[in-house]
Amino acid sequence: MYNEDIMERFLNPRYAGALRGANGVGLAKEPNTKETIRLYINVNEDAVITNAKFKAFGSPVVIALADALSQMIIGMSIVEAQELNEARLINMFEEIPQERIYAVFLAIDALNEAIDDYAKKLKRLQEKLLKESQLQESKQNDKKEELQNNENDAEQNVMFNIDDYYE
C-alpha cells in the first residue's frame, strides 16, 4: 500500500519522542481524522535549529512525514525553516497516496506552530531581560543619587562646622 521510503520511516523513525528543554513546540491536528503531530525544536542563539523530535498519532504517512521533517530542519535557520514548503517535503518520498496528502500540510503546520512558539518565548525572554536591565539601571541611578546627596550633606556639615568655629 505504501512505498518503501514511507514504510522505512514509519517502522524505524529516528526522530520520534519528546525533546526535553525544547524552546519551540508546535501542535497540528487534522480534524477529520484526528491525526496529530507535535513537533519539538531546539534553537540556538544564532537562530539555527539544533535538534528536532516529534510525537505523532496517525497513519504511516503522518509518522514518516513527521520523521522526515524533523531530520530536514536540523541545521536550518529559523528563516530557512519558515520558507520550507509542502512541495519540498513531498519530494522526499517517491509517492504519497493522494488520500494522505493532507499529512504534508499537517507536518508543515506543526513546524510553523513550533516556530511561532519559539518566537513568542524569545520575545518574552527579551522583554524580561529588558525589564531586568531597566530595573538594574534604576537601582544604579538611585545609588548614584544617594552618593551625591551624601556628598552634599558632608559639604554642608563641613561648612556648618567652619561657621561654628568663627562665631
N, C-alpha and C positions, 0 to 999 in steps of 0.2 A: 504494500500500500504506500509506504513512504520510501524515499530513496535512501541510499546507503549513508550519505552525509548526515541526514536528519536522524536516522536511527543510531548512528555512532554517537552523536552529541546527546541524544536522548538517553541512551543506555550508559554512557560514560561522561556525564557533564563534569568539566574541570573547574567550573566557577560556581558551583551550587553551594549554598549555605549563606549564613548571615556574616556580616563583616563588622566585627567589634570596632567601635570608635569611628564608624563611618560619619563623614561630615556632610553627606548628602544621601537622602533616601527617597526613592520615588515609588509610588504605587499606581498601577494601572489595572483596571478591571474591564472585562468585556461583559456588558450587561446581559446579553442574550445567552451566553454560555457559562457565565460565572468564572471563566478562566482569568487568572490573575498572575501578574508579575510584580514582584517587589525587588527593586534594584538598589544596591548599596554601592556608594562610591567614596573613595578617599581621594582628596585633592590636596596637593602640597602648596607651599607658599608661592610657587611660581604658576599656580593655576593649572597644573598638569594632573590628570587623573593617574594616580599611582597604583590603585587597586580597585577591583570591582568584583562583586559577587551578586548572586540572585537567589531568590526563592520563588518558585512558580507552582501554580496548580493549573493543570490543563493537559492538552494533547501533547504528543511527542513534538509537534511543530513548535508549540509555545515554549517548551523546555529547551529545545535545540536552538531556537532563535535567542532566547534569553542568555544561553551559554555563549553563543557566537557573539552577541552584542557585548557581553562582559569582556570577552577576550579582545574584541576590536577596539574598545575605548581606552584600554590601559595604554598609557603613554601619550594619549591625545591631550591637547589643551582643552580647557572648557569651551573655548571658541570653536575649535575643530569639532568637538562633540556636539555642540549646538547645531552645527551645519550638517551633521550626519542625516541622511535621508533614507527613506524606505527602500529606494532602488539599490543603494549600496548594500543594504542588509540582504535584500533578495538575491543579489549577485553572489553571495557567499554559498548559496546552495544551487544545485543543478535545477531543481524543480520543487516548487512549493504548491501543493494542491490548491486549486482555486478556492475551494470552500474553507481553506485555512489561511488565506491571505491576510485576514484581519489580524492575525498573530503578529505580523510585521509591524502594523500600526500600534499594536499593544506594546511591543518592545520599545518602539521609539517614544511612545507616550511615557513609559516608565523612566526612560532616560531623561526626557525633558522635565519630568517631575523631580527627579533626583538633582538635576542641575538647578532647578528653581529652589529646592530645599537648601542646597549648598549656598546659593546666593543670599537667601534670607538669613541663614545662620551667619554668614560672613558680614552682612550688613549690621546685624545685631551686635556682633563682636566689635566691629569698628565703632559703632555708637557707644558701646560700653567703654572701650579704650579712650574715646574722645572725652566722655564724661569723667573718667578717672584722671585723665590728663588735666582737664579744666579744674577739677577739684584739687589736684596737687598744686597747680599753678596758683589757685586761690589761697591755699594754705601758705605757700611761699610768700605771696604778696602780704598776707596777714602778718607773717613773721617779720618781713622787712619793715612793715609799718610799725609793728611793736618795737623793733630795734630803734627805729628812727624816733619814736616817741620817748623811749628810754634815754636816748642821747640828748634830746631836747630837755627832758626833765633834769638830767645830770648837769647840763649847761646852766639851767635856771638855778639849780641848787648851788652851784659854784658862785653865780652872780649874787645870790642872796647872802652867801657866807662872806663874800668880799664886802658887800654893803654893810653887813652887820659889823664887820671889823672896823670900818671907818666911822661909825657913829659914836 
